[in-house]
Amino acid sequence: MSKSFVAYRCAQLCALILLALTSGCVSEQQKISATRDVNAVFRVEYERVLAEDGTHTYEVPRDEAFQALRVALSGLGMRLADQSPDLGFLSVYAPAPDPLTRDEWLRAAQADLPKFRGILEQHLGLAAWFVSFEPQGLDVVINATTIQVRGGTAVSLTMRMREVAPPKSGYPRREYAPPTAVRMGLRKIWGALERELPPASGRRS
Amino acid sequence: MQTDEGYPDALPRGYHLHWYLLERVLGQGGFGITYLARDTNLDQRVAIKEYLPIDVATRRNDATVRARTEAHDERYHWGLERFIREARTLARFDHPNIVRVLSVFEFNNTAYMVMRFEEGSNLATVLEQRGTLPEGELLRILLPILDGLELVHNAGFIHRDIKPDNIHVRADGSPVLLDFGSARQPVAHSPSMTILVAPGYAPFEQYYSSGESQGPWSDIYGLGATCYRAICGAPPMDAIARSKGVLGSARDVLAPATAVGAGRYSPRLLKAIDHALEFAERDRPQSIAEWRRELLGEGQQAVPAPVAPPAAAARGEPPPPPASGGGWPVFRTVLAAAVALVVVAVLLRFYPLSGGGSGPPAETAPDPAAQLKERLAKLEQQLAEERQRQAEALAQQQAEERQRALEAEAARKREAEQKKLAEERQRKLAQQAEAERKRQAEQKKLAEERQRKLAQKAEAERKRQAEQNKLAEERQRKLAQQAEAERKRAEQQARQQAVLSAKPATAPPSSAELLVKVDRDYTAGNYAEALAALKPLAERGNADAQLRLGKSYAEGHGVVHDDARAAIWYRKAALQGNAEAQLRLGELYASGHGVPHNDFEAYVWFSAAVRGGNAAAKAQQGRVAKSLQPVEVEQAGKLVVNLPLPGTAR
């Protein structure tokens, strides 16, 4: 029996063991615990990102900032769910990965997947390495507020994932988006908003 | 020209589309906006649907509709062409229970479908006011709709958006099916289409873009869900939630109609509703005709009784064998004849027939012995042939008997197997019946639990109402006091004026007086008078009047029940800091009535109401906060701080 044949057989055996480990050994409770942990970690990251970059203040009246924000979000493919100009509130949504492009989503996934799988591995073992971020069946919902402050308008954004179709993977859904995706999404929205505002409306913070 | 609030993409009121003058927006869906308009040529009201798929298109400042980006252009024009083609097809249906399409035309780079405007009440409103409908009334609405829908199905269309909101009940009680805007959705084949469904009324297959699995059974689900709503007071749970039950990640907790409507409706109707609400499309009735038969119980064709096989065949017994020895008598006869011939031959050998003595036979006479030998040889040959035939017949008979025995054995085994299978089936049926019994018991328990919760909710609502009534009475009392004080002051002023000018003076009634009068008119049921006084006051910006007007729309007092209009007036009052208006607006956002469901905005208004001193809003605020992120709660808090407090309107 040649050495290469033995190596081939060993590889086959390993693949079978891996398959058995990944397909049949993950219980519903394990999946729920794993998702809960991912949500908790992503929530901390999400709140940190929002604390750093979730609010910008511009030297423009509130109505002007509101209109610019509406146009900017629409230009990024987001659809209007509800608006209250008197209140300064705007809610938009779009199927994930909007407002990111597919390439941007893949880049965000590449950045966050190692951490994501690291958390999952504690619950799921090797099966964690077969899980990926799925944009299918999810909407990205963004709540935006514009509040008049001294000398300008403070614009704040929050972001969440909303399930619109059951997952094909069988894993429970996460509420919080991957942190890198949140960071990239915010950067993109601020960029679009600043293009819509008059050139002289400097950002103060 | 003024745009309808809540519909930022709509054309403004008073806008002219050829000879149609737009009056107001009736509603907006994912694929367009429907307006109430007046046909100025014929001087009659019509409903006009504008193609505006929000996924791919947007309104420009010049009122034209354009694709959002160049990438969306192809999809937009493809959908536009479908919209026009389908309007032309629908125009062919002249059925009393289907909304009549009068015309279609292109304008503003989009298309418009003109339909007959149907006066009457919406079924959703009727159900909201009455809770449930008795069986006779439900069938009087349902059966004509089935006739109309069957016509649509036969033409190859499906409605895809059947729900109480899309069924209108005319003043004479006849129903009409509205809004074919989703029928064969114009961008249904687009890979990234938005799935627009009415939760609770849409079957699971509609949550996916593919139209392959959709058909008449999808509309039958919507009808079944509408009936379910009409018999139990709430729509069935959303198909996605049901799917979780089917996938096993949760229990499918849809209580069957046969459980929730037992005792109040006929078992036939309840069974038909449950059949229409089957989760898998193949398990539902496949056509309107089939479902109608279930509803009415007519045309139930008796299944022809199977023709019973002959008793023996049924038992698998072989046919009776022929009488034994069928070939033997012949054989024995031939054998006896042969023996007789041998005996005759021997006798002839020793006692010849001619010559009478023992001398030699005459030369010319044939030799009898030789003749006999020859005959004997022939007989032996015949005998051998006969034996051969008999042996063959015997072998064939034995083979046939063996075959019969084998067949009998096979039949016996088959019978045993069938018996075993029947037993197995019986066992499985018993298990299924047991499982079903347990499931029904669980569902009954769930239904009871729900009933209990509903009762608790009703009690809470009653208490809230009582509290609000008390507050309203208190407010009314204060207003009356204010009015009285004002009246006295006015009288005093009038007296002073009279003294000064010797002329009687009449001051116009104050806002407080008007509101007291309005409340008095409401209490007396004089809604028209109350509204006549209320509307100008509300339009002038009086928050209390705006709140009352909002309540009139919400409760349908003196005006048609309209939550969207109620929300508009509540919002005006809420923005002035009226705490009760803030609470009611928050409730509309939390329930999604009249405004899109939005927990964030509900939380903002509940928080504002709490800040304004409305204690009833506190519990609602806590409940909605559970569905928000902590940062969203913080974000909402900042908005609330900027809202005015009661009496400090901007």
Chai-1 contact restraints between the chains, C-beta under 6 A:
chainA,res_idxA,chainB,res_idxB,connection_type,confidence,min_distance_angstrom,max_distance_angstrom,comment,restraint_id
A,E47,B,V631,contact,1.0,0.0,6.0,A-B,restraint_1
A,L50,B,V631,contact,1.0,0.0,6.0,A-B,restraint_2
A,R79,B,I54,contact,1.0,0.0,6.0,A-B,restraint_3
A,A81,B,P596,contact,1.0,0.0,6.0,A-B,restraint_4
A,D82,B,P596,contact,1.0,0.0,6.0,A-B,restraint_5
A,D82,B,N598,contact,1.0,0.0,6.0,A-B,restraint_6
A,D86,B,L575,contact,1.0,0.0,6.0,A-B,restraint_7
A,N143,B,F600,contact,1.0,0.0,6.0,A-B,restraint_8
A,T145,B,Q635,contact,1.0,0.0,6.0,A-B,restraint_9
A,T145,B,L639,contact,1.0,0.0,6.0,A-B,restraint_10
A,I147,B,K638,contact,1.0,0.0,6.0,A-B,restraint_11
A,I147,B,N642,contact,1.0,0.0,6.0,A-B,restraint_12
A,S156,B,Q635,contact,1.0,0.0,6.0,A-B,restraint_13
A,T158,B,V631,contact,1.0,0.0,6.0,A-B,restraint_14
A,T158,B,E632,contact,1.0,0.0,6.0,A-B,restraint_15
A,T158,B,Q635,contact,1.0,0.0,6.0,A-B,restraint_16
A,A165,B,Y207,contact,1.0,0.0,6.0,A-B,restraint_17
A,P166,B,I240,contact,1.0,0.0,6.0,A-B,restraint_18
A,P166,B,S243,contact,1.0,0.0,6.0,A-B,restraint_19
